[in-house]
Amino acid sequence: MAQIIPVEFCRHDSSVAQVWARVPEEPSPEQRVELKARIRRLLKQQDATLMAHYYVHPDLQDLAEETGGCVADSLEMARFGRAQSSRTLVICGVRFMGETAKILSPDKRVLVPDLEANCSLDLACPADEFGEFCDAHPGRTVVVYANTSTAVKARADWMVTSAIGLKLVEHLHRRGEKLIWAPDRHLGQYIREQTGADMLLWRGACVVHDEFKSYELEALKREHPRAKVLAHPESPDAVLRLADVIGSTGQLIKAARELPDTEFIVATDNGILHQMRKASPGKLFLEAPTAGNGATCKSCAHCPWMAMNGLANLAHVLETGVNEIQVDAGLGRRAYRCIDRMLEFAAQLNAPAPTGDLARDRKLYANGMGPA
């Protein structure tokens, strides 16, 4: 039986809300073998491509790679899926990731292991309240992070990932534009400090990154004085000031692989350690500490909603077709525009953000691909 756990997150008005997450039961070694074999068979039968986020269970990451899918961030999964000939895409991650895949592949069936796998950044930015905030500050360019709903993206001028947010805001700042930024306040504050841009920040936060604590990190650094600190910019400012490398998931994996150092403390979801250890088996990777341990911590460095993805519910959705992502066509068209603008900007920079053949994407967009 799945375990139900409460999850607290901070709303933009600093109030605390409580939701829940469902943690699947870990299968036995025999069940894992049987489930993986069944999923491989079902993927072929359903003409489906499996994609997994860096933060989900290692079994799902490995299975995606072994079956011709990919392990990536949310937007790269969506772009990878759109390039496949398969008619069904299966996204192991959280709900907004499935929505992004559907926006870029409206003609495909998109399934997720659990439709109720949420994201605290998405939950903390309700579309109606965010729309009112934007209306109260007319004349500002609206930039939203990928970790938002389709409805919020539809209200935005630009969508960004953590890999390109800094460059895009620099560009808009040079043009003299004043911005609204949502939903992650830590990422927004980091970009504002780096660029000097005039940014009104929505005050959301990731339940994982918000829990990393600088004083605990300093103590761990004393225990491992040779370790380099790799931090995602969704982390609090005090943590980022201790970091040697600040970057997106892909950028942190690249740094861990390419830097000559052999010890790293990683301030992002611990699901990423699987890819880091695979790429650099001779190196030591340590989780950055949170404020508590066990029952006293809120996330224990792992997203409770990413943990809702498991082999059993993945097999179930492939067998039954349940948990299909639906996106309103009108919202999808409007949300697509802000994603398209980001990809066009990245192509003009000749910057891989996210990775992939951006020149090919520009041809696809020029031919009018996207939500009908």
C-alpha positions as CSV (number, residue, x, y, z in Angstrom):
1,M,0.0,0.0,0.0
2,A,1.1,3.5,-0.7
3,Q,2.0,5.7,2.2
4,I,0.2,9.1,2.4
5,I,2.4,11.9,3.8
6,P,1.5,15.6,4.5
7,V,3.6,18.2,2.7
8,E,3.8,21.9,3.8
9,F,4.7,24.6,1.4
10,C,4.8,28.4,1.6
11,R,2.3,30.4,-0.5
12,H,3.3,33.7,-2.1
13,D,1.7,35.6,0.8
14,S,4.0,33.8,3.2
15,S,1.2,31.7,4.7
16,V,1.7,28.0,5.0
17,A,-0.5,25.5,3.1
18,Q,-0.6,21.8,3.6
19,V,-1.2,19.2,0.8
20,W,-0.2,15.6,0.6
21,A,1.9,13.2,-1.4
22,R,1.5,9.5,-2.0
23,V,4.7,7.4,-1.7
24,P,4.5,4.0,-3.6
25,E,5.6,0.9,-1.8
26,E,9.1,-0.2,-2.8
27,P,8.9,-3.4,-4.8
28,S,10.9,-6.5,-3.9
29,P,13.8,-7.5,-6.1
30,E,11.6,-10.1,-7.8
31,Q,8.8,-7.6,-8.4
32,R,11.3,-5.1,-9.8
33,V,12.5,-7.6,-12.4
34,E,8.9,-8.5,-13.4
35,L,7.7,-4.9,-13.5
36,K,10.6,-3.8,-15.7
37,A,10.0,-6.6,-18.1
38,R,6.3,-5.8,-18.2
39,I,7.0,-2.1,-18.8
40,R,9.4,-2.8,-21.7
41,R,6.8,-5.0,-23.3
42,L,4.0,-2.4,-22.8
43,L,6.1,0.4,-24.2
44,K,6.5,-1.5,-27.5
45,Q,2.8,-2.6,-27.5
46,Q,1.6,1.0,-26.9
47,D,4.1,2.6,-29.3
48,A,5.2,4.7,-26.3
49,T,8.4,6.6,-25.4
50,L,9.4,6.8,-21.8
51,M,11.0,10.0,-20.4
52,A,12.2,10.5,-16.8
53,H,13.3,13.6,-14.9
54,Y,16.6,13.6,-13.1
55,Y,14.9,13.6,-9.8
56,V,12.8,10.4,-10.1
57,H,13.8,6.9,-8.9
58,P,16.9,5.5,-10.4
59,D,15.0,2.5,-11.7
60,L,12.9,4.8,-13.9
61,Q,15.9,6.8,-15.1
62,D,17.7,3.6,-16.1
63,L,14.5,2.2,-17.8
64,A,14.0,5.3,-19.8
65,E,17.6,5.2,-21.1
66,E,17.5,1.4,-21.8
67,T,14.3,1.7,-23.9
68,G,15.3,4.5,-26.1
69,G,13.8,7.4,-24.1
70,C,15.7,10.0,-22.2
71,V,16.6,11.4,-18.7
72,A,16.4,15.2,-18.7
73,D,14.8,18.3,-17.3
74,S,11.2,19.2,-18.0
75,L,11.5,21.1,-21.2
76,E,14.1,18.8,-22.8
77,M,11.8,15.9,-22.1
78,A,9.0,17.7,-23.9
79,R,11.2,18.5,-26.8
80,F,12.6,15.0,-27.0
81,G,9.1,13.6,-27.0
82,R,8.0,15.8,-29.8
83,A,10.8,14.6,-32.0
84,Q,9.8,10.9,-31.5
85,S,7.6,9.1,-34.0
86,S,5.8,7.3,-31.1
87,R,2.1,8.3,-30.5
88,T,2.3,8.0,-26.8
89,L,4.7,9.8,-24.4
90,V,5.1,8.8,-20.8
91,I,6.5,11.4,-18.5
92,C,7.9,10.3,-15.1
93,G,8.0,13.6,-13.2
94,V,5.3,15.9,-11.9
95,R,2.1,17.2,-13.5
96,F,3.4,20.4,-15.1
97,M,6.0,18.4,-16.9
98,G,3.3,16.4,-18.6
99,E,1.4,19.6,-19.5
100,T,4.6,21.0,-21.1
101,A,5.0,17.8,-23.2
102,K,1.3,18.1,-24.3
103,I,1.7,21.7,-25.2
104,L,4.6,20.8,-27.6
105,S,2.9,17.6,-28.8
106,P,-0.8,18.3,-28.9
107,D,-1.5,15.4,-31.3
108,K,0.1,12.8,-29.0
109,R,-1.3,11.0,-26.0
110,V,0.7,12.0,-22.9
111,L,0.5,9.8,-19.8
112,V,2.0,10.3,-16.3
113,P,2.2,7.7,-13.5
114,D,0.3,9.9,-11.1
115,L,-1.8,12.9,-12.1
116,E,-1.7,14.2,-8.5
117,A,2.1,14.6,-8.5
118,N,2.4,18.3,-7.9
119,C,5.1,20.9,-7.5
120,S,5.2,23.5,-4.7
121,L,6.2,26.2,-7.2
122,D,3.2,25.5,-9.3
123,L,0.9,25.2,-6.3
124,A,2.2,28.5,-4.9
125,C,1.3,30.4,-8.1
126,P,-2.5,30.0,-8.8
127,A,-3.3,31.4,-12.2
128,D,-6.1,33.6,-11.0
129,E,-4.1,35.3,-8.3
130,F,-1.1,35.6,-10.5
131,G,-3.2,37.2,-13.2
132,E,-4.5,39.8,-10.7
133,F,-0.9,40.5,-9.7
134,C,0.1,41.1,-13.3
135,D,-2.9,43.3,-13.9
136,A,-1.9,45.4,-10.9
137,H,1.5,46.1,-12.5
138,P,0.8,46.9,-16.1
139,G,3.6,47.6,-18.5
140,R,5.9,45.0,-17.0
141,T,7.2,42.1,-19.0
142,V,6.0,38.8,-17.5
143,V,8.7,36.1,-17.2
144,V,7.7,32.7,-15.7
145,Y,9.8,29.7,-14.8
146,A,9.1,26.3,-16.4
147,N,7.7,25.1,-13.1
148,T,4.3,26.5,-13.6
149,S,0.9,25.5,-14.9
150,T,-0.3,25.9,-18.5
151,A,-2.6,28.7,-17.4
152,V,0.3,30.7,-15.8
153,K,2.4,30.2,-18.9
154,A,-0.5,31.4,-21.0
155,R,-0.4,34.7,-19.0
156,A,3.4,35.1,-19.6
157,D,5.4,36.9,-22.2
158,W,8.4,34.6,-21.7
159,M,9.0,31.2,-20.2
160,V,12.5,30.3,-19.0
161,T,14.5,27.4,-17.6
162,S,17.2,27.8,-15.0
163,A,19.8,27.3,-17.8
164,I,18.8,30.4,-19.7
165,G,17.0,32.6,-17.3
166,L,20.0,34.7,-16.5
167,K,20.8,35.4,-20.1
168,L,17.3,36.2,-21.0
169,V,16.8,38.6,-18.1
170,E,20.2,40.3,-19.0
171,H,18.8,40.8,-22.5
172,L,15.5,42.3,-21.3
173,H,17.3,44.5,-18.8
174,R,19.5,45.9,-21.6
175,R,16.4,46.8,-23.5
176,G,15.1,48.7,-20.5
177,E,12.2,46.4,-19.7
178,K,10.9,46.1,-16.2
179,L,9.8,42.6,-15.2
180,I,7.4,40.5,-13.2
181,W,9.1,37.2,-12.3
182,A,7.4,34.0,-11.0
183,P,7.2,31.8,-9.1
184,D,10.6,31.0,-7.4
185,R,11.8,33.8,-5.3
186,H,15.3,32.4,-4.7
187,L,16.0,32.0,-8.4
188,G,14.5,35.4,-9.1
189,Q,16.6,37.0,-6.4
190,Y,19.8,35.3,-7.8
191,I,19.0,36.6,-11.3
192,R,18.1,40.1,-10.0
193,E,21.4,40.3,-8.1
194,Q,23.4,39.1,-11.1
195,T,21.8,41.4,-13.7
196,G,20.6,44.5,-11.7
197,A,17.2,44.1,-13.5
198,D,14.1,45.8,-12.1
199,M,12.1,42.6,-11.1
200,L,9.0,42.2,-9.0
201,L,9.3,38.7,-7.5
202,W,6.4,36.3,-6.9
203,R,7.3,34.6,-3.6
204,G,7.1,30.9,-4.2
205,A,9.8,28.4,-3.3
206,C,10.7,24.8,-3.9
207,V,10.1,22.6,-0.9
208,V,13.4,20.8,-1.5
209,H,15.7,23.7,-2.3
210,D,14.2,26.0,0.3
211,E,15.2,23.5,3.1
212,F,19.0,23.6,2.4
213,K,20.7,25.5,5.3
214,S,23.9,27.4,5.1
215,Y,25.0,26.7,8.7
216,E,24.7,22.9,8.1
217,L,26.4,23.3,4.8
218,E,29.4,25.1,6.4
219,A,29.7,22.3,8.9
220,L,29.7,19.7,6.2
221,K,32.3,21.7,4.3
222,R,34.6,21.6,7.4
223,E,34.3,17.8,7.4
224,H,35.1,17.7,3.6
225,P,37.4,20.6,3.0
226,R,38.3,19.5,-0.5
227,A,34.7,19.2,-1.6
228,K,33.3,21.6,-4.2
229,V,29.7,22.8,-3.6
230,L,27.3,22.4,-6.6
231,A,24.0,24.3,-6.1
232,H,20.8,24.9,-8.0
233,P,19.8,28.6,-8.0
234,E,16.4,27.6,-6.5
235,S,18.4,27.4,-3.2
236,P,18.4,30.2,-0.7
237,D,20.9,33.1,-1.1
238,A,23.0,32.0,1.9
239,V,23.5,28.6,0.4
240,L,24.4,30.0,-3.1
241,R,27.1,32.2,-1.5
242,L,28.9,29.0,-0.4
243,A,28.7,27.4,-3.8
244,D,31.5,26.9,-6.2
245,V,29.2,26.2,-9.1
246,I,25.6,27.5,-9.5
247,G,23.5,26.1,-12.3
248,S,20.7,24.1,-13.7
249,T,20.4,20.3,-13.3
250,G,22.2,19.7,-16.6
251,Q,24.9,22.3,-15.8
252,L,25.5,20.7,-12.4
253,I,25.9,17.2,-14.0
254,K,28.3,18.6,-16.5
255,A,30.4,20.4,-13.8
256,A,30.5,17.2,-11.7
257,R,31.8,15.3,-14.7
258,E,34.3,17.8,-16.1
259,L,35.8,19.4,-13.0
260,P,39.0,17.6,-11.8
261,D,37.8,17.6,-8.2
262,T,36.8,14.2,-6.7
263,E,34.5,15.3,-3.9
264,F,31.2,17.3,-4.3
265,I,28.5,18.5,-2.0
266,V,25.3,18.8,-4.1
267,A,22.5,21.3,-3.2
268,T,19.6,20.1,-5.3
269,D,17.2,17.1,-5.2
270,N,19.2,14.0,-4.4
271,G,17.7,12.2,-7.4
272,I,20.4,13.8,-9.5
273,L,23.1,11.9,-7.7
274,H,22.3,8.8,-9.7
275,Q,23.3,10.4,-13.0
276,M,26.4,12.0,-11.4
277,R,27.6,8.7,-10.0
278,K,27.0,7.0,-13.3
279,A,29.0,9.6,-15.2
280,S,31.8,9.8,-12.6
281,P,32.0,6.5,-10.6
282,G,35.3,7.4,-9.0
283,K,34.0,10.6,-7.4
284,L,32.3,11.1,-4.0
285,F,28.9,12.9,-4.0
286,L,27.3,14.1,-0.8
287,E,23.8,15.5,-0.3
288,A,23.8,19.1,1.0
289,P,22.2,19.1,4.4
290,T,18.7,20.3,5.3
291,A,17.5,21.7,8.6
292,G,16.3,18.3,9.9
293,N,16.7,14.6,9.4
294,G,14.1,11.8,9.2
295,A,10.8,12.8,10.6
296,T,12.0,16.4,11.4
297,C,12.7,17.4,7.8
298,K,10.1,18.6,5.3
299,S,11.7,17.1,2.1
300,C,14.9,15.3,3.2
301,A,16.5,16.6,-0.1
302,H,14.0,14.7,-2.3
303,C,10.8,16.0,-3.8
304,P,7.8,14.1,-2.3
305,W,5.9,14.4,-5.6
306,M,8.8,13.1,-7.7
307,A,8.7,10.1,-5.3
308,M,5.2,9.4,-6.4
309,N,6.6,7.9,-9.6
310,G,7.2,4.2,-9.4
311,L,7.5,1.0,-11.4
312,A,4.0,-0.2,-10.4
313,N,2.0,2.9,-11.3
314,L,4.1,3.3,-14.5
315,A,3.0,-0.2,-15.5
316,H,-0.6,0.5,-14.5
317,V,-0.9,3.6,-16.8
318,L,0.6,1.7,-19.7
319,E,-1.9,-1.1,-19.2
320,T,-5.0,1.0,-18.7
321,G,-4.4,4.3,-20.4
322,V,-5.4,6.2,-17.2
323,N,-3.7,9.5,-16.1
324,E,-3.7,11.1,-19.5
325,I,-2.8,14.8,-19.5
326,Q,-5.4,17.1,-21.0
327,V,-4.6,20.7,-21.9
328,D,-7.2,23.3,-23.0
329,A,-6.5,24.1,-26.6
330,G,-6.8,27.9,-26.1
331,L,-4.5,27.9,-23.1
332,G,-2.1,25.6,-24.9
333,R,-1.8,27.9,-27.8
334,R,-1.1,30.9,-25.6
335,A,1.4,28.9,-23.4
336,Y,3.2,27.7,-26.5
337,R,4.0,31.3,-27.6
338,C,6.1,32.0,-24.5
339,I,8.0,28.7,-24.9
340,D,8.6,29.5,-28.6
341,R,10.0,32.9,-27.8
342,M,12.5,31.4,-25.4
343,L,13.7,28.8,-27.9
344,E,14.0,31.5,-30.6
345,F,16.1,33.6,-28.2
346,A,18.3,30.6,-27.4
347,A,18.8,29.9,-31.1
348,Q,19.8,33.5,-31.7
349,L,22.4,33.3,-28.9
350,N,23.5,30.0,-30.3
351,A,23.3,28.8,-26.7
352,P,22.2,25.3,-25.8
353,A,19.4,26.1,-23.3
354,P,18.2,23.4,-23.0
355,T,20.3,21.0,-24.9
356,G,19.3,19.8,-28.3
357,D,19.2,20.8,-32.0
358,L,17.8,24.3,-31.7
359,A,18.3,25.0,-35.4
360,R,16.0,22.2,-36.1
361,D,13.5,23.5,-33.7
362,R,13.5,26.9,-35.4
363,K,12.6,25.3,-38.7
364,L,9.7,23.4,-37.0
365,Y,8.4,26.6,-35.4
366,A,8.7,28.5,-38.7
367,N,6.6,25.8,-40.3
368,G,3.9,26.5,-37.8
369,M,4.2,23.5,-35.6
370,G,2.6,23.6,-32.2
371,P,-0.9,23.5,-30.7
372,A,-3.5,23.6,-33.4
